[in-house]
């Protein structure tokens, strides 16, 4: 599903790389928990895997497609078709309702819309996801800007899951949820991934959540740049 090789990423005007990853792979259907302290490069790595950012050099293959070889529009289209991304800052459109935000991937990707049940079925799928994430129906028509942080996080999760993407990338997706809703979210995420056969890369600093996943990976173990900082 995902394969990295000789990946180097350096922020502009920085002399040293923040990511130097010789190799990393995520198998089809595998659920991986990636952890590391704040500022260690977790979100940067996810942006590279989603085609949001480009490496200085190295290979990033997702579903057999080399993302660095694609142009910006092609990367955006690939992400819309194949990747469900829960961003740490949510990236909701504030003027759209919660329900319309969830339906956005189906608007941009006919493939995701078809997998959600077509134009009629997509709405029912969106409502089902929001209900399972304990967002009350009265909130579905409210603009995202009027929702609480925790409510926005649940909307962002439903948006990532709709249309059964092959790869789900979750960046600290439970940080604003209380314990019962956190557990409900994890259960839904794992269930939806299993139903669609999706691979899941879940990033968090909360290692208590790691028990739900097939494999744990510490970013410092695969990132040579982190080794250099510690030595």
N, C-alpha and C positions, 0 to 999 in steps of 0.2 A: 504493500500500500504506500509506504513512505520509505525512501532511502536517501540518506545524506552521505556525501563523501567529500573529504578535504574542504570542508566549509569554513570560510573566513568572512567575518563581518566586522567592519570598523566604522564607527560613527565619524562624520565629517570633522576634520580638524583634530582628530585624536590620533596620537602616535601609535598606540597599541590596539590590537583587536580586542573586542569584548567577547567574541565567539571564535573559537578555533576547534572545530569538531572533526576529528578524522573520519568517524563513521557513526551512523545511527540508523536503525531500521525499525519500522513498525509494521507488523504483519497484518494481513487482511483479517478483520474481525477481532484483532487484539485490543485489549483495554489497558492502557499504560498510564500510570500515575507519575508525573514528573514534578520534582520538588527542588527547592533551593531558596535561599534567603532573598529578601527584597533587593533589587538592584543587581542580581546575578546574571541577568540576561534571558530570563524565561520568556517574558513577553516579546522580546526581540526575536527569539527563536520561533515563536508561534507566528509572528508576522512574516518571517521568511517562509515558513511552511505553507502559509496561506497565500503567498504571492503578493502580499501587501508591500514588502520590502525585498530588495535584491542583495545578494551577497557580493563582496568584493571579488571572490572567486569560489569555485567549488560547485558541486552538483546537488540539486534538489529535485528528486524525482517523486512525483505523486501520481499514482495510478499509471505509471509508465510514461508520464509526461514530464519533460525537463522544464520546470518553471522559469529558470533564468533565460531560457532560449525564447520564451514567449514575449511578445510586446505587451504593453500595459493593458490594452483593451482585451487581448486574448487571455491574459491572466485574470482579469476581472470576470470574464465570461466563464472561465474554467472554475473559479471559486464559486460563482453563483450556481453552477451546475452540480458541483461535486463536493463542496465543503460547507459544513455548517459551523459557523464561527461565533462563539460567545465571547465578545470583546470585554476586556476588563472595565472599560468605560461605557459599555453597552452599545453606543453608537445608534441609538434609536432616533428616528425623525420626530422631533418634539411636537410638531403640529398635527401629526397623524395619530389616529386612535391606537389603542393597544392592539386591537384586532388587525387593523390595516398594517401595523408594523410587523406583525407575525406573518402576514401574507406577502410581504415584500419579496422574498425569494421566489415565490411563484410568479410575481409580476415580471421579474428580471429573467427567469429561467423557465421556459416551457417544459423542460425536462422535469424540474422539481414540481411544477404544477400538475403534470400528468401523474407523477408518483404520489401526489397528495390526493388524487381522485378527480382531477380535472377542475374546471372553474367552479362547479357546484360543490364538489367534494372537498376542495381545499378549505373553504370556509368552515365546514363541519370539522375538518381535521384541526384547524386552528383553534376552534372553540373547545375541542376535546383536550388539546394540549394545555390550554389556559386553565381549564377546569381541573385537570390533574395536578397543575402547579398551584392550585388553591387561590386563583385570582377570581374574585366574585364577578358574575356576569354583568353587574351594574358598572364595573370598571372597564369592560371591554370597549365601550364607545368613548371613553374619556381620552383626551389628548395625552400622549406619553409624558409631556411636561408637567401634568397635574398629578402624576403618580408618585408614590414614595420611591426611595432608592431600591428597597427590597422588591416592590412591585415591578419596577422597571427591569430589574435583574431577571425576574421570572418571564417577562415579555421577551427579553433578549434570548432566553433559553428556548422558549417555544419557537421563536423565529429561526433559530439554528437547527431545530429538529424537524421542522416541516419539510415534506418532500423527500424524506429518507436519504439524506446525503451519504455518500460512501465514507467520508471522513468527517468526524466531529472533533473540533478543536475548542477546548474550554479553558479560558484564562481566568483563574480565581472565580469560578462561577457561583460559589456559595458564600462569598465574603459578607454579603448584606442580608443573609437569611438566618432566622432563628433556628434552633436545633430541630424541631419537628419538621419545618419546611425544608431544611437542609437535607434531612433524610428522605423526604418525599421527592425532592429534586433528584437526588442520587438514584433513587429507585426508578424514576421515570427515565432518566438519562440512560441507565444501563438497559432498561427494558426496550426502549426505542432503538438503541444501538443493536441489541440482540435480534430484534424483529427484522431489521433491515440488513443485518450482517455488517454493519458499519464498524470501522476502526475508530477508537476513541483515544485521544490524547488529552489528558486532564491535568492541568497545572494548578498547584496550590502549595502554599507554605504550611498548610495544616496536615501534618503527616498522619493524624488520626483517621483521615479518610482513605488512606492507602489500602486498607484491608479489603476494600470493595473491588480492587483491580487485579488484573492478571500479573502485572509486573510493576515494580517500583524502579525509577531511575533518578538518581541524584544528578542534577546538571553538572555539578563539579566533577563527577566521575567521567563524563564524556567530553568536557570542555577544557582543552589544554590552556586556554587563556586564564581560567580560574586557578589552575595549578601555578601558573606564573605569578598571579597576584598573591598567592599564599606563601610562596617561597621567599 
